[in-house]
Amino acid sequence: MPAVPSSRGYEGGFGAPLMVKDLGLALQLAEAAGQPAPLAEHARQLYQTVAQQRPPGVAPLDFSAVYEVVYGGRQQAA
């Protein structure tokens, strides 16, 4: 399907760094409310890995590229 991120190599779209930022904000709110959010923290770490797939100055991968990182389709950043 030409309009989906995977057909464009996960280029463009809602970048993984934006997902990292949004999850960070959610985690700050959870902490302020005294609520644990272990799944959100795990998700933030996964999206951070996706965000690190591109060097500085190169457009970030779409957040949906997390699927390939989780299931081994992309080499994970060290």
Secondary structure by P-SEA (a helix, b strand, c coil): cccccccccccccccaaaaaaaaaaaaaaaaaaccccaaaaaaaaaaaaaaaccccccccccccaaaaaaaccccccc
